[in-house]
Amino acid sequence: MASLLDVTRAAVAPLTRTGLFRRTAPTLLPPLERATAWLSRGHVQLSGLLVPSLVLHTTGAASGLQRDVPLMYCPDGEICIVAGSNFARERHPAWTGNLIAHPDAAVSIRGRRMPVHAELVGDDERDAVWARIEQQWPGYRAYERGSGRTVRLFRLRPVPPHAAEDDPAGPGTAR
């Protein structure tokens, strides 16, 4: 029997693939996400009401400054899979370039921060990873088709605590 969450996702997912959503969400959702995170002290994400969500903490590829972005993720055991869909826009989101330049980062999930190492998913694995993502959010790969580009997919692997401590700057900081 389908849960209320499954039914809600099935109803909402097609709406997220509309042109109206793709035009308005990039402007409306980030401030709503920030407000929700601020009010909950980082324990609740608006997107997290429908899908597993995290805040990705990266180092800016050009600036070297910390950048934070809320993202949907697909859990795969201890690994978080994230897709640089950018609401089907033509350009890759900045955070994907940050991860390519600085793969050591951190994620916060329900207010708990942990270091991760990002790995770009190779061409030979893309279809399997997309299938995994679409088990959670049906039709999500339509963002890739709508963007006209190959969406960057990443695995965010937890870094053992001792490995993160070996770097005096800490994960996700400018080096």
Secondary structure, 3 states (H helix, E strand, C coil): CCCHHHHHHHHHHHHHHCHHHHHHHHHHHHHHHHHHHHHCCCCCCCHHHCCCEEEEEEECCCCCCEEEEEEECEEECCEEEEECCHHHCCCCCHHHHHHHHCCEEEEEECCEEEEEEEEECCHHHHHHHHHHHHHHCCCCCHHHHHHCCCCCEEEEEECCHHHHHHCCCCCCCCC
